[in-house]
Amino acid sequence: MILEYINAYSAGVIALWATWCILSGKVRDGVVGKIIYAVIALSGYAILARSERMFFSPTIAGTTLYVSLALAGARHWFMVTYWPQTKIWLCHRLNCEHCLHCDKAPDGAERRDK
């Protein structure tokens, strides 16, 4: 019985956190990030709203919650680890005027001049 309460509280906290991420102006994850947070929030609320036992039977809502959390984590990891270098590479490939003339290159990356 205690595990069921822990599972319910965890799902509630995750759902509240994801709702805050959607509504807060401080979280700037773009459209894809907001969609992932919306799926996390909806599946967390679905876990809380169902009437059957929470811990013993896997459901679509639970699986969706865990998969969306995994996607949010993978996206966050990519954005923190590889996005600055990927952005520089894209700017060089696309000849982006804004990026090519920016003086602030992360991690000492070189900018080429036209």
Buried (B, 14 or more C-beta within 10 A) or exposed (E): EEEEEEBBEBBBEBBEBBBEBBEEEEEEBEEEBBBBBBBBBBBBBBBBEEEEEBBEEEBEBBEBBBEBBEBBEEBEEEBEEEEBEEBBEEBBEEEBEEBBEEEEEEEEBEBEEE
